[in-house]
Amino acid sequence: MDRRTMMIGTALAALLVAARALPKAADIPKALNALFDQFMKENLDLSPVSATYYGMDSGARTPQKSEIDDGSEAGIERQKTLIASQLARLKALGRAGLSAADATSYDVIMYGLRTTDAANRMFRYGPSGAGQPYVLSQKNGGYRQLPSFLDTQHTIETKADADAYIARLAGFATLLDQEIEVARHDRAMGVTAPDFALAKTLIQMQALRASAPEESPLTTSVARRAKEKKIPGDYAQQASRAVKQKIYPALERQMALVAEMQQKASHDAGVWRLPDGEAYYAASLVAWVTTSKNPADIHELGLALVQDHSAQIDTIMRKLGMTRGTVGERLRAMYKDPNNLYPNTDSAKQALLVHLNTRVQRLRVKLPNYFGTVPKADVEIRRVPKEIEAGAGASYNNASLDGKRPGTYWINLRDMAEHPKWSLPTLTYHESVPGHHLQLSIQQEANLPLIRKVSFYSAYGEGWALYAEQLAAEMGEYDDDPLGHIGQLHDSMYRAVRLVVDTGLHCKQWTREQAVRYFADTLGDPETTAITEVERYCVWPAQACAYMLGKLAFLAQRARAQKSFGTKYDIRKFHDAMLLPGALPLELLERIYI
C-alpha cells in the first residue's frame, strides 16, 4: 500500500463511522441539498482560485483572495481524498424519495465523483484523474493560467484587493516550485509530455520571463488598476519586487527542468506510451466525453463524418464556381485569398474585435424566437494575451456568479491569416451566443444547487457549443453569406477530423507529423493552426472527441423530440429542456427529453 492509497483509506474509514446516522426518508431532499452545500464549501476551501473565478471570494472567503491553490503532491492527494470522501457520503445518503430534479442532481454529481475517483485510484500521475497526464505542458501549468487569471479574474476595487493580488504573486512563485515537485515525481514514472510539446512550453515560459520585472504584465496589471481606483500605495514597486525576487527565480527553475526533460523526452505523441496507456486513454474518454465508446469505432465515425461534410461543402463551392482541386485544397485557397483576410496589424485586430462584438449583439436579438430562457449576463470579446499566444486557442470564461463580471470570449490574434473573415462568425457563435456563454450563463442563473451551477461536463458543454454553430445557421445567419456557411461546415468537419486525429494519436499510434498532415490536408487550414491543434490533442487526450460526440447527442435528442411531439414540437421548449437542468453526462442527457 503506497502513501496515496493509505491516505484515501484512512479518510474513508472515518467517513463510514460518520455515515451511521442517516436521515429519515422524508428528510433526504433537505439532506441532499445540505450535502451539496457542504461539498461546494469543501471544494472552495481547497481552491481559492475557484472562489475568485466564481466571484465568491468576498465575505467569509475574503482571506482566500490572497491565496493560490496548493499544487504540490500533498495538495493533489488532498483533492483525491476529498473526492473519495464525497463519493462515500453521497452513496450513503442514497437517492430514494427524491424528486425528479433532485434525482437528476444526485445522478450528475454521483457520476462525476464516481468516474473521477475510479481514475484517481487507477493512475498515479498527472494533476488529477485522467485526461491531463502532464502537469507541465504548453496547455498546463501555473505559468500558463495564473497571469491571465490575475489580470482578468482577480478584481481590484479596494486596497485589500490590491494587497491580495500582491500576496498571490508570492503564491504564484510557490506554485511554480510545487509543480516542479510533481513533474519530477511523474518523470520518475516515465511520464513527461512529448519533446515538441515541451519545446512549445519553453517558448511560452520564455515569453513570460522576457519582460523586465517592472514591465511584466504581472506588475502592470495591478499598478494600472490600483491607480484607476485611486488606491494609495506603490503597487508597481511591490509587484515588481515580487516578480523579480520570487516569480522569475521560480520560473527559471521550471524552465531549467522543462529544458532537461525535453532533451530526454520521447517524440511519440500518444498516451499509449505511458504506464497503462491504453487504460489511461479509455479513462480519458470517460472523463472528457462521458462515454465508454470504443476508440476504433470513434475513429471510423470521424472518417464517415468527414466524408459527409466534405460533400456538403463541395455542393456550396460548386454553386459559387469553385471546382478546382480537393475540398481541402479549395479551402486552403479561401484561406490565402487576400480578400478574406484582415491585415496583420493592431488596428485591424481592434476592428475585428469591434465587428465581432457587434455581430454577437445582433444575434442576441433573435434569441427569444429560439429559447424560452435567455441569459441575463452579458459577454465581451477580448484578445488572448500576447505572452501565451504561441500555444493558446479560442476560449471562454464564465461570467461571475454575482453578475458583476461578464462572460469573456478570448480569441487568439497572433496571426490574422489563421482567421479569414469567413471563419470568424462560427467561432464567435461557438464561444459566445448561442454557444458557451448562453449555455453556461443559463446554467448559472437556473434554479439549481450551487454545485450544479458550476459543474461542467465537456461533452455536454462543447457538444452544445458545436450544436449552437449549426443552430446559428438555422437562425438565418448565413442566408446571404455562402462563404460563412462554408465556414460553419468547415468548423463542424474540423470536429469530425478531431475524432480521427485524437484516436489516431492515442489508439492507432499516429505520429505528430502524420496527424498534422491529415488535419491540414483535409481542412485546408494553415500548418500553424494544424500544429497548435494536434499538439493540444497530444497533451489533452480525448478532450477533442467531446465536441462532435456531444453535438450528435443533442441532435439525436432533438430528432426524438420532433418525432415524439410532431406538430406540437416547440424548439424553445426543447432548448429549455436541454439547458435548464444544467450540464449532464451524455448518458443522463438521453433521459431528459422524450
C-alpha positions in Angstrom: 0.0 0.0 0.0 1.5 3.3 -1.1 1.1 6.7 0.7 -1.7 7.8 -1.6 -3.8 4.7 -1.1 -3.3 4.8 2.7 -4.5 8.4 2.9 -7.7 7.6 0.9 -8.3 4.5 3.0 -8.0 6.4 6.3 -10.4 9.1 5.2 -13.0 6.5 4.1 -12.8 4.7 7.3 -13.6 7.9 9.2 -16.5 8.6 6.9 -18.1 5.2 7.3 -18.3 5.8 11.0 -19.9 9.2 10.4 -22.4 7.8 8.0 -24.2 5.6 10.6 -26.7 8.2 11.5 -28.5 8.6 8.1 -31.5 10.9 7.7 -35.1 9.6 7.6 -36.6 9.2 4.1 -38.7 12.4 4.4 -35.6 14.4 5.2 -33.4 13.1 2.3 -34.1 16.0 -0.1 -33.1 18.5 2.6 -30.1 16.4 3.5 -29.1 16.2 -0.2 -29.1 19.9 -0.6 -27.2 20.3 2.7 -24.6 17.7 1.5 -24.2 19.6 -1.9 -23.6 22.8 0.0 -21.0 21.1 2.1 -19.3 19.7 -1.0 -19.2 23.1 -2.5 -17.7 24.6 0.6 -15.1 21.8 0.7 -14.3 22.3 -2.9 -13.8 26.1 -2.5 -11.8 25.6 0.7 -9.3 23.6 -1.4 -9.4 26.1 -4.3 -9.1 29.8 -3.6 -8.7 30.3 -7.4 -12.1 28.8 -8.0 -13.6 31.0 -5.3 -12.3 34.0 -7.3 -13.3 32.6 -10.6 -16.9 32.1 -9.4 -17.0 35.6 -7.8 -17.2 34.0 -4.4 -14.1 35.4 -2.7 -15.8 38.1 -0.6 -17.4 37.9 2.8 -16.2 34.9 4.9 -14.0 33.9 2.0 -12.2 37.2 1.7 -8.9 35.8 3.0 -8.9 33.3 0.1 -8.5 36.2 -2.3 -4.8 36.4 -1.3 -4.2 32.6 -1.8 -3.4 30.3 -4.7 -4.4 26.6 -4.9 -1.9 24.1 -3.5 -0.4 22.3 -6.5 2.0 20.1 -4.5 1.9 16.3 -4.3 0.3 16.7 -0.9 -2.3 19.1 -2.4 -3.1 16.7 -5.2 -3.6 14.0 -2.6 -5.9 16.1 -0.5 -8.0 16.7 -3.6 -8.2 13.0 -4.4 -9.0 12.1 -0.8 -11.8 14.7 -0.8 -13.3 13.2 -4.0 -13.3 9.7 -2.3 -14.9 11.0 0.8 -17.6 12.9 -1.0 -18.4 9.8 -3.1 -18.8 7.7 0.1 -21.1 10.3 1.7 -23.3 10.6 -1.4 -23.6 6.8 -1.7 -24.5 6.6 2.0 -27.3 9.1 1.5 -28.9 7.3 -1.5 -31.5 8.7 -3.9 -34.7 7.1 -2.7 -37.6 9.6 -2.2 -36.0 12.3 -4.3 -38.0 14.4 -6.8 -37.1 14.1 -10.5 -35.0 17.3 -10.3 -33.2 16.2 -7.2 -32.6 12.8 -8.5 -31.0 14.3 -11.6 -28.7 16.4 -9.5 -27.8 13.4 -7.4 -27.0 11.3 -10.5 -24.9 14.1 -12.1 -22.8 14.6 -9.0 -22.5 10.9 -8.4 -21.3 10.3 -12.0 -18.6 12.9 -11.7 -17.4 11.7 -8.3 -17.5 8.0 -9.3 -15.6 8.3 -12.5 -13.0 10.7 -11.1 -12.4 8.6 -8.1 -12.0 5.5 -10.3 -9.4 7.3 -12.4 -7.6 8.6 -9.3 -7.3 5.1 -8.0 -6.0 3.7 -11.3 -3.4 6.3 -12.2 -0.7 7.9 -10.0 0.4 10.6 -12.4 -0.9 13.9 -13.7 -2.7 16.7 -11.9 -5.8 14.5 -11.3 -7.7 11.5 -12.6 -7.4 11.2 -16.3 -7.5 13.4 -19.4 -4.5 15.6 -18.5 -1.4 13.4 -17.9 1.2 16.2 -17.7 1.4 18.8 -15.0 3.7 20.9 -17.3 3.0 21.4 -21.0 2.1 24.1 -23.5 -1.5 23.8 -22.1 -0.9 23.1 -18.5 0.8 24.7 -15.6 0.6 27.8 -13.4 2.8 29.8 -15.8 0.0 29.2 -18.4 -3.1 30.0 -16.3 -2.1 32.4 -13.5 -1.0 35.6 -15.3 -4.3 35.8 -17.2 -6.3 34.8 -14.1 -4.7 37.5 -12.0 -5.3 40.1 -14.7 -8.9 39.2 -15.7 -10.5 37.3 -12.8 -8.9 38.9 -9.7 -10.9 42.0 -9.3 -9.4 45.1 -7.8 -11.8 47.6 -6.2 -10.2 48.2 -2.8 -6.8 48.4 -1.1 -7.5 44.9 0.3 -8.0 43.6 -3.2 -4.7 45.1 -4.4 -2.9 43.7 -1.3 -4.4 40.3 -2.0 -3.0 40.5 -5.6 0.5 41.1 -4.2 0.1 38.1 -1.9 -1.0 36.0 -4.8 2.2 36.8 -6.6 4.1 35.1 -3.8 1.7 32.2 -4.0 2.3 32.0 -7.8 6.0 31.5 -7.1 5.3 28.8 -4.6 3.0 27.0 -7.1 5.8 27.0 -9.7 8.1 25.2 -7.3 5.3 22.8 -6.3 4.8 21.9 -9.9 8.5 21.1 -10.2 8.0 18.6 -7.4 5.0 16.9 -9.1 6.8 16.9 -12.5 9.8 15.2 -11.1 7.5 12.6 -9.4 5.8 11.9 -12.7 9.0 11.8 -14.7 10.3 9.1 -12.4 7.3 7.1 -13.5 8.1 7.7 -17.2 5.5 10.4 -17.7 6.6 13.6 -19.4 5.0 15.5 -22.3 6.4 14.8 -25.8 9.5 16.7 -26.8 7.7 19.0 -29.2 5.1 20.0 -26.5 7.9 20.8 -24.1 9.6 22.9 -26.7 6.4 25.0 -27.0 6.2 25.1 -23.2 9.6 26.7 -23.1 8.7 29.2 -25.7 5.7 30.4 -23.6 7.7 30.4 -20.4 10.4 32.5 -22.1 7.8 34.9 -23.3 6.5 35.3 -19.7 10.1 35.8 -18.5 11.2 38.2 -21.2 9.9 41.4 -19.7 11.8 43.4 -17.2 10.1 43.0 -13.8 8.7 46.5 -13.8 7.2 45.9 -17.3 5.8 42.4 -16.7 2.0 42.1 -17.2 2.0 40.7 -13.6 3.3 44.1 -12.5 1.4 46.5 -14.8 -1.9 44.8 -14.2 -2.1 45.7 -10.5 -0.3 49.0 -10.9 -2.8 50.2 -13.6 -5.9 49.0 -11.8 -4.9 50.3 -8.4 -4.2 53.7 -10.0 -7.6 53.7 -11.8 -9.3 53.1 -8.4 -7.1 55.7 -6.7 -5.9 53.2 -4.2 -2.9 54.5 -2.2 0.4 52.6 -2.3 3.2 51.9 -4.7 1.9 48.7 -6.1 4.1 48.8 -9.2 7.1 48.6 -6.9 5.6 45.9 -4.7 4.7 43.8 -7.7 7.9 44.3 -9.5 9.9 43.2 -6.4 7.7 40.1 -6.1 8.2 39.3 -9.8 12.0 39.8 -9.6 12.7 38.2 -6.3 10.2 35.3 -6.3 8.4 34.6 -9.5 11.2 34.9 -12.0 13.6 32.7 -10.0 10.9 30.0 -9.6 10.0 30.3 -13.3 13.7 29.9 -14.2 13.8 26.7 -12.1 10.8 25.4 -14.0 12.4 26.4 -17.3 15.6 24.5 -16.4 13.6 21.4 -15.6 11.5 21.6 -18.7 14.7 22.0 -20.8 16.2 19.0 -19.1 13.0 16.9 -19.7 12.8 18.0 -23.3 16.3 16.6 -24.0 15.2 13.1 -22.8 11.6 13.2 -23.8 10.0 10.9 -26.4 8.8 12.2 -29.7 5.9 9.7 -29.6 2.7 11.7 -29.5 0.1 9.4 -27.9 -0.5 8.4 -24.3 -0.2 4.7 -25.4 3.4 5.1 -24.4 2.6 5.9 -20.8 2.1 3.4 -17.9 -1.2 1.7 -18.6 -1.5 4.0 -21.5 -4.4 2.1 -23.2 -6.4 2.2 -20.0 -5.5 5.8 -19.5 -7.0 6.8 -22.9 -10.1 4.8 -22.1 -10.4 6.7 -18.8 -9.8 10.0 -20.5 -12.7 9.3 -22.9 -14.9 8.8 -19.8 -13.5 12.0 -18.2 -13.9 14.2 -21.2 -16.7 12.6 -23.2 -18.6 10.7 -20.5 -18.7 7.7 -22.8 -17.3 4.2 -23.0 -17.3 4.1 -26.8 -14.5 2.1 -28.4 -11.8 4.3 -29.8 -11.7 2.3 -33.0 -15.4 3.0 -33.5 -14.9 6.7 -32.8 -12.2 6.7 -35.4 -14.4 5.2 -38.1 -17.3 7.6 -37.2 -15.0 10.5 -37.7 -13.9 9.3 -41.1 -17.6 8.9 -42.2 -18.5 12.4 -40.9 -15.5 14.0 -42.7 -16.7 12.4 -46.0 -20.3 13.7 -45.4 -19.2 17.2 -44.5 -16.8 17.3 -47.5 -19.7 16.6 -49.8 -21.8 19.3 -48.3 -19.0 21.9 -48.7 -18.4 20.7 -52.2 -22.0 21.4 -53.1 -21.9 25.0 -52.0 -18.5 25.6 -53.6 -19.6 24.3 -56.9 -22.6 26.8 -56.8 -20.0 29.5 -56.3 -17.9 28.3 -59.2 -15.2 26.8 -57.0 -14.4 23.5 -58.6 -10.6 23.0 -58.9 -8.9 20.6 -56.5 -10.0 18.7 -53.5 -12.2 20.3 -50.9 -9.2 20.8 -48.7 -7.3 22.5 -51.5 -10.2 24.8 -52.2 -10.5 25.6 -48.5 -6.8 26.4 -48.5 -7.3 28.8 -51.4 -10.0 30.5 -49.4 -7.6 30.9 -46.5 -5.0 32.5 -48.8 -7.4 34.8 -50.7 -6.4 38.3 -49.5 -10.0 39.4 -49.9 -10.8 37.1 -47.0 -8.1 38.4 -44.6 -7.8 41.2 -42.2 -4.3 43.0 -42.3 -1.9 41.7 -39.6 -1.9 45.0 -37.7 -3.0 46.1 -34.3 -5.6 48.5 -35.8 -7.1 45.7 -37.9 -7.2 43.4 -34.9 -9.1 46.0 -32.9 -11.5 46.5 -35.8 -12.1 42.7 -35.9 -13.0 42.7 -32.2 -15.5 45.6 -32.7 -17.0 43.7 -35.6 -17.5 40.5 -33.7 -18.9 42.3 -30.7 -21.5 43.9 -33.0 -22.4 40.6 -34.6 -23.0 39.0 -31.2 -25.3 41.7 -30.1 -27.2 41.4 -33.4 -27.8 37.7 -32.9 -28.8 38.2 -29.2 -32.0 40.0 -30.6 -33.0 36.7 -32.2 -32.7 34.5 -29.1 -36.2 34.8 -27.8 -37.5 33.2 -31.0 -35.4 30.0 -30.2 -35.1 30.0 -26.5 -37.7 30.2 -23.7 -34.9 31.3 -21.4 -32.2 33.7 -22.3 -29.2 34.7 -20.1 -29.0 37.9 -18.2 -25.2 38.0 -18.2 -23.5 39.9 -21.0 -20.4 38.7 -22.9 -17.4 40.6 -24.2 -14.8 39.6 -26.7 -11.1 40.1 -25.9 -7.8 39.2 -27.3 -5.6 36.4 -25.9 -2.7 38.0 -24.1 0.4 38.1 -26.3 2.6 36.1 -23.8 0.5 32.9 -24.3 -0.4 33.3 -28.0 2.1 30.6 -29.0 0.0 27.7 -27.6 -3.4 29.2 -27.0 -6.7 28.8 -28.9 -10.0 30.5 -28.6 -11.7 30.0 -25.2 -14.5 31.3 -22.9 -14.5 32.3 -19.3 -17.8 32.2 -17.4 -19.5 35.4 -16.1 -19.1 35.6 -12.3 -22.0 34.1 -10.3 -22.7 37.5 -8.7 -23.2 39.1 -12.2 -20.5 41.7 -11.7 -18.1 40.3 -14.3 -19.4 39.5 -17.8 -18.5 36.3 -19.7 -15.4 36.6 -21.8 -14.7 35.1 -25.2 -10.9 35.1 -25.8 -9.7 35.0 -29.4 -6.1 34.4 -30.4 -5.0 37.1 -32.9 -1.3 36.2 -33.2 -1.7 35.8 -36.9 -4.7 37.1 -38.8 -4.1 34.6 -41.6 -5.4 32.0 -39.2 -8.8 33.8 -39.0 -10.2 34.5 -42.5 -13.4 36.5 -42.4 -15.5 33.5 -43.4 -14.4 31.5 -40.4 -15.0 34.2 -37.7 -18.8 34.1 -37.3 -18.9 30.4 -36.5 -16.1 30.6 -34.0 -17.8 33.6 -32.3 -21.2 31.8 -32.1 -19.4 28.8 -30.6 -17.8 30.8 -27.8 -20.5 33.4 -27.1 -24.1 33.1 -28.1 -25.8 30.8 -28.8 -22.8 28.7 -27.6 -20.8 28.6 -24.4 -21.9 32.0 -23.0 -25.6 31.2 -23.4 -25.4 27.7 -22.0 -23.1 28.4 -19.1 -25.0 31.6 -18.1 -28.4 29.9 -18.2 -26.9 27.1 -16.0 -25.6 29.7 -13.5 -28.9 31.5 -13.5 -31.0 28.4 -13.3 -32.8 27.1 -10.2 -30.0 24.6 -9.3 -27.9 23.8 -6.3 -24.8 25.9 -6.3 -22.6 22.9 -7.0 -24.6 22.2 -10.1 -24.4 25.8 -11.3 -20.6 25.4 -11.6 -20.5 21.8 -12.8 -19.0 21.2 -16.3 -19.1 18.1 -18.5 -17.0 18.7 -21.6 -19.1 16.6 -24.0 -22.3 18.4 -22.9 -20.7 21.9 -22.9 -18.6 21.6 -26.0 -21.3 19.5 -27.7 -23.8 22.3 -27.1 -21.4 24.9 -28.5 -20.9 22.9 -31.6 -24.7 22.3 -31.9 -25.0 26.1 -31.5 -22.8 26.7 -34.5 -25.3 24.7 -36.6 -28.2 26.4 -34.9 -26.9 29.8 -35.9 -27.1 28.7 -39.5 -30.7 27.6 -38.9 -31.4 31.0 -37.4 -30.5 32.5 -40.8 -27.1 33.9 -40.0 -25.7 32.6 -43.4 -28.7 33.2 -45.6 -26.8 35.9 -47.5 -23.4 34.6 -46.7 -22.5 31.4 -48.5 -18.8 31.7 -47.6 -19.8 32.0 -43.9 -21.9 28.8 -44.4 -18.8 27.1 -45.7 -17.1 28.3 -42.6 -19.7 26.7 -40.4 -19.5 23.4 -42.3 -15.7 23.6 -42.2 -15.7 24.0 -38.4 -18.1 21.1 -38.0 -15.9 19.0 -40.2 -12.9 20.1 -38.1 -14.6 18.5 -35.1 -15.0 15.3 -37.1 -11.3 15.5 -38.0 -10.6 15.7 -34.3 -12.3 12.3 -33.8 -10.0 10.8 -36.4 -6.8 12.5 -35.2 -7.3 12.1 -31.4 -8.0 8.4 -31.7 -5.3 8.1 -34.4 -2.7 9.6 -32.0 -3.7 7.8 -28.8 -5.1 4.5 -30.1 -3.5 3.9 -33.5 -0.1 5.3 -32.6 -0.1 8.0 -35.3 2.9 10.4 -35.2 2.5 14.1 -34.6 3.6 14.7 -38.2 1.1 12.2 -39.6 -1.7 13.9 -37.6 -0.7 17.4 -38.7 -0.7 16.4 -42.4 -4.1 14.7 -42.2 -5.5 17.7 -40.4 -4.1 20.3 -42.8 -4.8 18.4 -46.0 -8.4 17.6 -45.0 -9.4 21.1 -43.7 -7.1 23.3 -45.7 -6.0 25.1 -42.5 -2.6 26.8 -42.2 0.0 24.4 -40.9 0.5 26.7 -37.8 -3.1 26.0 -36.9 -2.8 22.3 -37.5 0.3 22.1 -35.3 -1.3 24.0 -32.4 -4.4 21.8 -32.6 -2.6 18.5 -32.9 -0.2 19.3 -30.1 -3.2 20.2 -27.9 -4.7 16.8 -28.5 -1.4 15.2 -27.5 -1.5 16.7 -24.0 -5.2 16.6 -23.5 -6.1 13.1 -24.7 -9.8 12.5 -25.6 -10.8 16.1 -25.0 -11.0 16.7 -28.7 -13.6 14.0 -29.1 -16.1 15.7 -26.8 -17.3 18.3 -29.3 -18.7 16.1 -32.1 -19.9 13.3 -29.9 -21.7 15.8 -27.7 -23.3 17.6 -30.8 -24.5 14.3 -32.1 -26.2 13.6 -28.7 -28.1 16.9 -28.9 -29.1 16.3 -32.5 -30.4 12.9 -31.5 -32.4 14.3 -28.7 -33.9 16.9 -31.0 -34.9 14.3 -33.5 -36.5 12.3 -30.8 -38.4 15.3 -29.5 -39.6 16.3 -33.1 -40.8 12.7 -33.7 -42.5 12.5 -30.3 -44.3 15.8 -30.3 -45.0 16.2 -34.0 -46.8 19.4 -34.8 -46.7 20.4 -31.1 -42.9 20.4 -31.1 -41.5 23.8 -29.9 -37.8 24.5 -30.3 -37.9 26.9 -27.4 -39.3 24.3 -25.0 -36.7 21.8 -26.4 -33.8 24.1 -25.7 -35.1 24.9 -22.2 -35.4 21.1 -21.6 -31.8 20.7 -22.6 -30.3 23.7 -20.8 -32.2 24.3 -17.6 -31.1 21.0 -16.0 -27.5 22.2 -16.3 -24.5 20.2 -17.5 -25.0 16.4 -17.7 -23.1 13.4 -18.7 -24.2 12.2 -22.1 -25.8 9.0 -20.6 -28.0 11.2 -18.4 -28.8 13.6 -21.2 -30.6 10.8 -23.1 -33.1 10.6 -20.2 -34.1 14.3 -20.1 -36.4 14.8 -23.1 -38.6 12.2 -24.8 
